[in-house]
Amino acid sequence: TMSQARGGAGAATRASPVTPIAPAVVASPSAIHRPAAAPSDTAATPKSTATLAPMLSADGEVNAAAEASLETHYVGSYFYLQGYNCWPEGASRPLHASERRLAGGEPGPRLSLPACRAACEMQPSCQGFIRGNQSDPGECWLRTDVALPKCARTPGRNAADYDFYMRSAGAGGDISDAEVHEFYMYRATAPGQFSAFPLGQVNSGSLAGVIWYLQNEIVTMYSQGPRCPRRFNISELHRFKVKARATAVLAAEGMNFGVRFAYDQGKCEGRCFNGNQCTGQADCAAQYEKYGFVVGCNKFSDNYPFPDMQTSAPQGVWYSLPLQGQCAGVPTGSRACTWSYETAGVVTLKELAAMSPGGENCCDGECSNFWQNVMDPGATSWRVQQAKKLFGKKYPEIPTDLADPPCDFNRWKSYPTDPWQRQDPWR
């Protein structure tokens, strides 16, 4: 079921998604993201690495007295991997001969998070750092030769003593000449949820993909009968006109879309397979670092990563939308400008149900035939067409339909080998 693999095209599976913010502002950010620069970065031109270099001793230790300056002139971007510890052998190496650099305990200093980031930024060979999260200032170890699949991951949502920050290439990158695709995406939400949590760090879908989600998880429970109240209080189906463009590196591999990751509460959980077995935040970080913050997709007909079986919506597609790739207007295809959107209307589940009144799917005193025969591809296709008609009736000034783009993600190109361990992030 979708609940077994999370990250469907509707509301957050456990709670409303949150807007990611920089770890410099919040101690436990809830999503992979590029932290914002320190406030002074926007007020003045940052000092160069060469200017900051005297703050480091020959073996890389930071002069504690220089910490405030390091914090002020932080430059760079990182993936925040909550609950990851890349200390185990094979996961990374210390940047210097001693493990006790940059606040590994006495005698080294304990650094604030911005200072730790800045210290890593000043050394080209630093690929990230492990940081104790029990205090601020906290422990901080600079690391190189990072192998993310070998990092220890705290199971479930249990509290972890350490997090890992992986250094990123940042938001730049060449402008792409890949094709711009303009199409509709859909997302099911509770009332008022979209205004509180706009698109980004979420999953969405084609109309067929979202109808399949609604009919199996929201208004019914597969073949076990109606759900009332509707799951997650979902009652609205939103439509968005999306423009998407692949980055140059993704297009060079013959793809317009990357892998579809599952987002939960604004947090990228990796690829989620049946039984809630997910590959984790580090999988997200590795793919976004390689390709940029691209839109991800999966065709139901591919049976990967989920749904992994034949469905009544074989044309269905689900998408993932990393907030860091969102920009305005026509996306350029740079690492941080791969998609944009505008709202294109909303219909309610009550309006859909009213298109075929009567029947056995009853909730809040109203019954409908609209959701009957959820396992029947013909009935599912009929529901998709009825939803299009309803959007067309409510919004005649907007095209009723736009052609779906080719969901051409190729798992064998993105994952020629697959070292990522799977575990349930909710336990």
C-alpha positions as CSV (number, residue, x, y, z in Angstrom):
1,T,0.0,0.0,0.0
2,M,1.0,3.6,-0.3
3,S,1.1,3.9,3.5
4,Q,3.6,1.1,3.4
5,A,5.9,3.1,1.2
6,R,5.1,6.7,2.2
7,G,5.6,9.8,0.2
8,G,2.5,9.6,-2.0
9,A,1.1,12.5,-3.9
10,G,-1.1,13.9,-1.1
11,A,-0.7,15.5,2.3
12,A,2.3,14.6,4.5
13,T,1.8,11.1,5.6
14,R,2.3,11.9,9.3
15,A,1.9,15.6,9.6
16,S,1.9,18.8,7.5
17,P,5.2,19.4,5.7
18,V,7.4,22.1,7.2
19,T,9.4,24.7,5.4
20,P,13.1,23.9,5.7
21,I,15.2,26.5,7.4
22,A,18.9,26.8,8.0
23,P,20.4,24.7,10.9
24,A,22.1,27.9,12.0
25,V,18.6,29.1,13.0
26,V,17.1,25.9,14.4
27,A,18.9,23.2,16.2
28,S,17.1,20.3,14.6
29,P,16.0,21.2,11.0
30,S,13.6,18.7,9.5
31,A,14.8,18.5,6.0
32,I,17.8,18.2,3.7
33,H,18.6,21.6,2.5
34,R,21.3,24.1,1.7
35,P,21.7,26.3,4.8
36,A,21.3,30.0,4.2
37,A,24.4,32.1,4.5
38,A,25.2,33.9,7.7
39,P,23.4,37.3,7.9
40,S,26.5,39.3,7.3
41,D,27.1,37.4,4.0
42,T,24.3,39.5,2.4
43,A,25.6,42.7,4.0
44,A,29.1,42.7,2.7
45,T,31.4,40.8,0.4
46,P,32.7,37.7,2.3
47,K,36.4,37.5,2.9
48,S,38.3,35.0,0.8
49,T,39.7,31.7,2.1
50,A,43.2,33.2,1.8
51,T,42.2,36.0,4.2
52,L,40.7,33.5,6.7
53,A,43.6,31.0,6.4
54,P,45.7,32.6,9.2
55,M,43.0,31.7,11.7
56,L,44.0,28.0,11.2
57,S,47.2,26.5,12.6
58,A,49.5,24.4,10.4
59,D,47.6,21.2,11.4
60,G,44.2,22.8,10.9
61,E,43.1,23.7,14.4
62,V,41.1,26.8,14.9
63,N,42.1,29.6,17.2
64,A,39.2,29.9,19.6
65,A,39.6,33.7,19.6
66,A,38.9,33.7,15.8
67,E,35.6,31.9,16.1
68,A,33.5,35.0,15.9
69,S,35.2,36.1,12.7
70,L,34.7,32.6,11.2
71,E,31.1,32.8,12.1
72,T,30.7,36.2,10.5
73,H,32.3,35.2,7.2
74,Y,30.9,31.7,6.6
75,V,30.6,31.0,2.9
76,G,29.3,27.7,1.4
77,S,26.5,25.2,1.5
78,Y,25.9,21.8,3.0
79,F,23.4,19.0,3.2
80,Y,22.2,18.4,6.7
81,L,21.8,14.7,7.4
82,Q,20.0,14.4,10.7
83,G,21.0,11.4,12.8
84,Y,23.9,10.4,10.6
85,N,27.4,9.7,12.0
86,C,30.1,9.2,9.5
87,W,32.8,8.3,12.1
88,P,32.8,4.5,11.6
89,E,35.8,3.1,9.7
90,G,35.3,3.3,6.0
91,A,32.7,6.1,6.2
92,S,35.2,8.9,6.3
93,R,38.7,9.9,7.4
94,P,39.7,12.7,9.7
95,L,41.0,15.7,7.8
96,H,44.1,15.7,9.9
97,A,46.3,13.2,11.7
98,S,44.5,13.6,15.0
99,E,40.8,13.0,15.5
100,R,40.7,15.7,18.1
101,R,40.5,18.7,15.7
102,L,37.9,21.4,15.9
103,A,36.4,20.5,19.2
104,G,36.6,16.7,19.5
105,G,36.7,17.4,23.2
106,E,39.6,18.7,25.3
107,P,42.0,20.2,24.4
108,G,40.3,21.5,21.3
109,P,37.7,24.3,21.3
110,R,33.9,23.6,20.9
111,L,32.5,25.6,18.0
112,S,29.2,27.0,17.0
113,L,27.6,25.5,13.9
114,P,28.4,28.5,11.6
115,A,32.1,28.4,12.8
116,C,32.3,24.7,12.2
117,R,30.9,25.2,8.7
118,A,33.3,28.0,8.0
119,A,36.3,26.0,9.1
120,C,35.4,23.2,6.7
121,E,34.8,25.7,3.9
122,M,38.3,27.1,4.2
123,Q,39.9,23.7,3.5
124,P,39.4,22.4,0.0
125,S,39.8,18.7,1.0
126,C,37.1,19.0,3.7
127,Q,34.0,17.1,2.4
128,G,31.9,17.6,5.5
129,F,31.9,17.4,9.3
130,I,30.3,15.5,12.1
131,R,28.8,17.6,14.8
132,G,27.5,16.8,18.3
133,N,24.0,18.2,18.6
134,Q,23.7,18.1,22.4
135,S,25.0,21.6,23.0
136,D,26.0,24.8,21.1
137,P,28.9,25.4,20.8
138,G,29.4,21.6,20.2
139,E,31.8,19.0,19.1
140,C,32.9,19.3,15.5
141,W,35.1,17.0,13.4
142,L,36.2,17.8,9.8
143,R,36.1,14.8,7.5
144,T,37.4,13.8,4.1
145,D,37.0,10.7,1.8
146,V,33.4,10.5,2.8
147,A,31.4,7.3,1.8
148,L,27.8,8.2,2.7
149,P,26.4,4.6,2.4
150,K,28.8,3.5,5.2
151,C,27.7,6.2,7.6
152,A,25.8,5.0,10.7
153,R,22.1,6.0,10.6
154,T,20.1,6.2,13.8
155,P,17.0,4.1,13.3
156,G,13.5,5.7,13.3
157,R,12.9,9.1,14.7
158,N,14.9,8.4,17.9
159,A,17.1,11.2,19.1
160,A,20.7,11.0,17.9
161,D,23.8,12.6,19.5
162,Y,25.5,13.4,16.1
163,D,24.6,14.8,12.7
164,F,26.6,15.0,9.5
165,Y,26.9,18.0,7.3
166,M,28.0,17.2,3.7
167,R,29.6,19.9,1.8
168,S,27.8,20.7,-1.5
169,A,28.8,22.2,-4.8
170,G,26.2,24.8,-4.0
171,A,23.5,26.5,-6.1
172,G,25.4,27.4,-9.2
173,G,26.1,25.2,-12.2
174,D,25.8,25.7,-15.9
175,I,22.5,26.9,-17.5
176,S,21.0,23.9,-19.3
177,D,19.7,23.8,-22.8
178,A,17.4,20.9,-22.0
179,E,13.8,21.1,-23.0
180,V,11.4,23.0,-20.8
181,H,8.3,20.8,-20.0
182,E,5.1,22.6,-19.1
183,F,2.4,20.3,-17.6
184,Y,-0.1,19.9,-14.8
185,M,0.7,18.4,-11.4
186,Y,-1.8,17.6,-8.7
187,R,-1.7,17.4,-5.0
188,A,-4.4,16.3,-2.4
189,T,-4.6,18.3,0.8
190,A,-6.6,19.1,3.9
191,P,-8.5,22.4,3.9
192,G,-6.1,25.4,4.1
193,Q,-3.0,23.2,4.0
194,F,-1.7,24.5,0.7
195,S,-1.8,28.1,1.9
196,A,0.2,27.2,5.0
197,F,2.6,24.8,3.2
198,P,3.1,25.7,-0.5
199,L,4.7,23.4,-3.1
200,G,8.3,22.3,-2.3
201,Q,9.7,19.5,-0.2
202,V,6.6,17.5,-1.1
203,N,5.4,14.8,-3.4
204,S,2.8,15.4,-6.1
205,G,1.5,13.4,-9.1
206,S,-0.2,13.3,-12.4
207,L,-4.0,13.3,-12.2
208,A,-4.1,9.5,-12.6
209,G,-1.4,9.1,-9.9
210,V,-3.3,11.3,-7.4
211,I,-6.7,9.8,-8.2
212,W,-5.2,6.3,-7.5
213,Y,-3.9,7.6,-4.2
214,L,-7.2,9.1,-3.3
215,Q,-9.3,6.1,-4.1
216,N,-7.0,3.7,-2.3
217,E,-5.9,5.6,0.7
218,I,-8.2,8.5,1.4
219,V,-11.8,7.8,0.6
220,T,-11.5,4.0,0.8
221,M,-9.0,1.5,2.3
222,Y,-8.4,-0.5,-0.9
223,S,-11.0,-3.2,-1.0
224,Q,-11.9,-2.9,2.7
225,G,-14.7,-0.2,2.2
226,P,-15.1,3.5,2.7
227,R,-13.0,5.6,5.1
228,C,-14.9,8.2,7.0
229,P,-13.7,10.6,8.2
230,R,-11.4,10.9,5.2
231,R,-7.8,10.1,6.0
232,F,-5.6,13.1,7.0
233,N,-8.8,15.2,6.6
234,I,-8.0,15.5,2.9
235,S,-10.8,17.2,1.0
236,E,-9.2,19.2,-1.7
237,L,-7.5,18.4,-5.0
238,H,-5.1,21.2,-6.2
239,R,-3.9,21.6,-9.7
240,F,-0.6,23.4,-10.6
241,K,0.9,24.4,-13.9
242,V,4.6,23.4,-13.6
243,K,7.6,24.2,-15.7
244,A,10.5,21.8,-15.3
245,R,13.9,21.7,-16.9
246,A,16.7,19.1,-16.3
247,T,20.2,20.2,-15.4
248,A,22.9,19.8,-17.9
249,V,24.4,16.8,-16.1
250,L,21.0,15.0,-16.0
251,A,20.2,15.8,-19.6
252,A,23.7,14.5,-20.6
253,E,22.5,11.1,-19.3
254,G,19.4,11.2,-21.4
255,M,16.9,12.1,-18.7
256,N,14.5,14.9,-18.0
257,F,13.7,13.8,-14.5
258,G,15.6,12.3,-11.6
259,V,14.6,9.7,-9.1
260,R,11.4,10.2,-7.2
261,F,12.2,10.5,-3.5
262,A,9.6,10.3,-0.7
263,Y,9.1,13.4,1.5
264,D,7.6,13.3,4.9
265,Q,7.1,16.4,7.1
266,G,9.3,18.2,4.6
267,K,12.1,15.7,5.1
268,C,13.6,13.7,2.2
269,E,13.5,10.0,3.2
270,G,15.2,8.7,0.1
271,R,13.5,6.0,-2.1
272,C,10.8,4.3,-0.1
273,F,9.9,0.7,-1.0
274,N,7.2,-1.6,0.2
275,G,7.0,-2.0,4.0
276,N,8.3,1.6,4.6
277,Q,11.8,0.5,3.7
278,C,13.6,3.8,2.8
279,T,17.1,4.5,1.7
280,G,17.4,7.7,3.8
281,Q,18.5,11.3,3.6
282,A,22.0,10.5,2.4
283,D,20.7,8.9,-0.7
284,C,18.8,12.2,-1.4
285,A,22.0,14.2,-0.7
286,A,24.1,12.1,-3.1
287,Q,21.7,12.3,-6.0
288,Y,21.1,16.0,-5.5
289,E,24.8,16.7,-5.3
290,K,25.4,14.7,-8.5
291,Y,22.5,16.1,-10.6
292,G,21.4,19.3,-8.8
293,F,17.9,19.8,-7.3
294,V,16.0,18.2,-10.1
295,V,12.3,17.1,-10.2
296,G,12.0,13.4,-9.6
297,C,9.4,11.1,-11.1
298,N,8.3,7.4,-11.1
299,K,5.9,5.8,-13.5
300,F,3.5,3.3,-12.0
301,S,4.2,1.0,-14.9
302,D,7.9,0.8,-13.9
303,N,6.9,-0.8,-10.5
304,Y,9.8,1.2,-8.9
305,P,10.3,2.2,-6.2
306,F,6.6,2.2,-5.3
307,P,4.0,1.2,-6.3
308,D,5.8,-2.1,-7.0
309,M,2.9,-4.0,-8.4
310,Q,0.3,-3.6,-11.2
311,T,-2.3,-0.9,-10.3
312,S,-5.6,0.2,-11.7
313,A,-3.8,3.4,-12.9
314,P,-1.0,2.1,-15.2
315,Q,-0.5,5.6,-16.6
316,G,0.0,7.1,-13.1
317,V,3.1,9.2,-12.2
318,W,4.3,10.5,-8.9
319,Y,6.8,13.4,-8.6
320,S,9.1,14.8,-5.9
321,L,9.8,18.5,-5.7
322,P,12.9,19.6,-3.9
323,L,12.4,23.2,-2.6
324,Q,16.0,24.1,-3.4
325,G,15.3,23.7,-7.1
326,Q,12.3,26.1,-7.2
327,C,12.7,29.4,-8.9
328,A,10.5,32.0,-10.7
329,G,9.5,32.1,-14.3
330,V,11.2,29.7,-16.8
331,P,13.7,27.5,-15.0
332,T,17.2,27.8,-16.3
333,G,18.3,24.3,-15.5
334,S,21.0,25.4,-13.1
335,R,21.4,23.3,-9.9
336,A,19.0,25.5,-8.0
337,C,16.5,26.5,-10.8
338,T,14.9,23.4,-12.2
339,W,11.2,24.0,-11.7
340,S,8.6,26.7,-11.1
341,Y,4.8,26.7,-10.8
342,E,1.6,28.7,-10.7
343,T,-1.7,27.6,-9.2
344,A,-4.3,26.4,-11.7
345,G,-7.4,25.7,-9.6
346,V,-8.8,23.4,-6.9
347,V,-11.8,21.1,-6.7
348,T,-13.1,19.4,-3.6
349,L,-13.7,15.7,-3.0
350,K,-17.3,16.6,-2.3
351,E,-17.7,18.1,-5.7
352,L,-16.2,15.0,-7.3
353,A,-18.5,12.7,-5.3
354,A,-21.5,14.8,-6.5
355,M,-20.8,13.9,-10.1
356,S,-22.2,10.4,-9.4
357,P,-24.5,10.6,-6.4
358,G,-25.9,7.6,-4.5
359,G,-24.0,4.3,-3.9
360,E,-22.3,2.9,-0.9
361,N,-19.4,5.2,-0.3
362,C,-21.0,7.4,2.3
363,C,-19.4,10.1,4.6
364,D,-20.9,13.0,6.5
365,G,-24.4,12.1,5.3
366,E,-23.6,12.0,1.6
367,C,-23.3,8.9,-0.5
368,S,-21.6,8.5,-3.9
369,N,-20.8,6.0,-6.7
370,F,-17.8,8.0,-7.8
371,W,-15.3,5.9,-5.9
372,Q,-16.7,2.4,-6.7
373,N,-14.5,-0.4,-8.2
374,V,-11.1,0.9,-7.1
375,M,-9.3,-2.1,-8.6
376,D,-10.8,-1.6,-12.1
377,P,-8.6,0.3,-14.6
378,G,-11.7,1.4,-16.6
379,A,-13.4,2.9,-13.5
380,T,-10.2,4.6,-12.5
381,S,-9.8,6.1,-16.0
382,W,-13.4,7.3,-15.8
383,R,-12.6,9.1,-12.6
384,V,-9.6,10.8,-14.1
385,Q,-11.7,12.1,-17.0
386,Q,-14.5,13.2,-14.7
387,A,-12.0,15.2,-12.6
388,K,-10.7,16.9,-15.8
389,K,-14.2,17.8,-16.7
390,L,-14.8,19.3,-13.3
391,F,-11.6,21.4,-13.5
392,G,-12.6,22.5,-17.0
393,K,-16.1,23.6,-15.8
394,K,-14.8,25.5,-12.8
395,Y,-11.9,27.1,-14.7
396,P,-12.9,27.5,-18.4
397,E,-10.2,30.2,-19.0
398,I,-7.5,27.6,-18.3
399,P,-6.7,24.7,-20.6
400,T,-8.5,21.6,-19.3
401,D,-5.5,19.4,-20.0
402,L,-1.8,19.6,-20.7
403,A,0.2,16.6,-22.0
404,D,2.2,14.8,-19.4
405,P,5.9,14.9,-20.0
406,P,7.9,11.7,-20.5
407,C,8.8,10.3,-17.1
408,D,12.2,9.0,-18.3
409,F,14.1,8.4,-15.0
410,N,16.5,5.6,-15.6
411,R,17.4,3.7,-12.4
412,W,20.3,1.9,-14.0
413,K,22.0,5.2,-15.0
414,S,21.4,6.9,-11.6
415,Y,22.1,3.7,-9.6
416,P,24.6,1.5,-11.6
417,T,25.2,0.0,-8.1
418,D,22.9,0.5,-5.2
419,P,24.8,0.6,-1.8
420,W,22.0,2.2,0.2
421,Q,20.7,0.2,3.1
422,R,16.9,0.3,3.6
423,Q,15.2,0.8,6.9
424,D,11.9,2.2,8.3
425,P,12.5,5.8,9.2
426,W,9.3,5.9,11.3
427,R,10.4,3.3,13.8
